[in-house]
Amino acid sequence: IDKSEFATMALRLGNNLSEHRINEIFCEVKKSKSVKNAEINAEEFDKAVKYLVTKNILMSLEELGISISSLLAMLVFMIVLLLFLFIFIYFGIQAFALGGTFGSIINSIIPCLLYTSPSPRDS
């Protein structure tokens, strides 16, 4: 497949590529500095399409103001939040299901908290 056929294929898929962008893709696939009348085979075509899709995804994320580092930060935050949720559930099961000192303390605190909260009768 030569450059013009690749450009036609990309245009039919909704990607209007400039000559510079096509040269960039061909250079990336061929791993060379210049490609004047280069053609790519089926394996290189797969690499070119994957490169094009990856570039489009990164450009879309950039336009939305989302970077890879911010996505990783959100992932780490969500993992920590999920870990805290599991710990909370574990201690809740420990407090109410099993007998022991911890369960006794929690069961003693709950009525005290309910008694100090305003009730509809106080109005």
Buried (B, 14 or more C-beta within 10 A) or exposed (E): BEBEEBBEBBEEEEBEBEEEBBBBBBBBBBEEEEBEEBBBEEEBBEBBBEBBEEBEEEEEBEEEEEEEEEEEEEEEEEEEEEEEEEEEEEEEEEBEEEEEEEBEEBEEEEEEEEEEEEEEEEE
